[in-house]
């Protein structure tokens, strides 16, 4: 079982070891979602709109999984960097326990609150009904997501991003077979579930991901021989995990609420605009995968070296991430600008949907560099165990910023759908400036500043 010491050896080598499998895992995660969008498109544009809204509501609950995964990567990574096996094991086991408890609570809250969120961002009719039914089925998949993300954070803190990659590759291929089976059934043998079958395929495949990742965690050196009693909730450990998790999870909630704000603005332009946004986001995610893999790798590398008080290596990791990210994002921009129409046409033949999607992707092509720096800043702040700042940055950029600029451009100036996309662009740009100022000041407190020998080189 892979257990890397990230405080030694070349930084570039650790990025390669962590980022490539992570990016591949996220690629198959995105392709997994693309399969769902494709099969929804085979049913109707209404089904695609229902999928986009239902999944957006579900993603708000998944934010706890993202937050717990980041908390595990930071807390376990810091302990691993100090070579403190006892703390590493205790934190990991309590993280799994925390994820189980959080999953049960969120399933109860989601059953009540999810449909209310869907009503806020949709008009009465077929696509709202589709979104609500899809959401209810997805609740059964919540353990597969939340517990798997927490376990993956533990693995990443040990330098293992291959396990999740392999799990998501298997889930992707399973989803290709499960989607048509659940939607259409087998005539005379298994009745089809229609649109809800897409959600059932997710339940089955993601439960498999959870079991596979948990198996890898239990095989880690520091976890071997663990007892069931170590999963018993410890309030002190829960508090530490919660304080590290809640800002990151809240930032994700703000991000998805921002998605609802965008969908609320788009609903005035018709269901084709909502469907276009859902498809374009999938295309955006595919092109962001190398960046997400790289900036995600920064978290365990920075966390271990920060725990070991090797601050030069923390700075070196950040600057390496920014330089490589610059190359990646410059390469992605022309693909978004010139290839957006071809990419949209893979998922729909509706000309109105394609036209709206192209407009979003062209604005997006200018924002990729800023996204890269924002993602890396989030990883660095989490490694410093200062995630509260990721929340404040997110509250501005994806909360106030998006709502204000979209309102200004559409409600006051009277722009069409371009006002939504330009509003997002203004929020991202101003949020990037704020994030850079905050991170510079925190880095001065924690590691003596962002610049040093590594940055100058």
C-alpha angles and dihedrals in degrees: 000000000000114000110165127194100218093185091076135052131031117328091221090057092053091050090052092048094049106028102050096054090041091052091047090050091051090046090059090043089056093043086050088058091043089058089056092049090049095052091044087054089054087061101044147298085261089060091050091052090048090050092051094050097040093050091047090057091047092049091063088067091044087061087081088058092051090047094048091047091052091046091053092048091051101039097039090041092054091049091045090051090054089050088238103150095176093056091042092056096043092049093047095050093046089049091057090047091049091052092052093051092045091051094055093048094047093050089058094045093044093054088061104032104035098073090047090057091049091053090054095059103035142060122239112271145069100325093051091051090048091050093050095049091046091051094052092053091048091060087077089059094056096094089051090057105036100043092042092052092050091049091047091054088057091050093048090053086059093049095259116131095142096081094063090043091057093044093053093046089056091045091052094055091043090052091055089059099035096052098063091037093054095039100046103017123201112296110247093004114050122022116228121243097208116210092353088062089076089063093046090054087054092051093053098043097043092050087058090051091053094052093048095050093045089053089056093050092052089054094057114116095240093047099048111113093022116158128226088238089068088070090064108117115263111195094211093052092043090052092051092048092045094051090050094042104043099066092049093043091046090051089055090047089052089049093053093043084054086056089055090050089053092047090048089054092045096050089076088064095053139264091287089067091052092048090049092052092051093051095043091052090057090052091048091051093053092054092044093054097095089048093048091049092050097044090044090054089055091068100064092036093052092040095054093044093045089051089050090047092237094142097168089062090050090055092044091053093051095049092045088052093051095047095049090042091055090058092047096050095045088054093050097050099076091046090058094044100046103023101044095099094051091047093049091050090061089070105033142016093203105118093206092054092047094050094052092045092053091054092054094047093051092055089044092057090071093050101054095091091051092048089053093054093044092052092049091048089054091052092049094049091049091050088053088052088240099118094144088083091058086060095051091048091048093047089058100038101039100022116037097012098055094041094046099045094042090050091047095050098040106025099038107023094032101228122164126235089313087070089065093052095044090048089056089049093053091048093050094047096049091042090055092056092050092047093051093052093048094047093049091055095045091048089055089056098044107033106008096265139313096272125072140114091315093052095045091051 
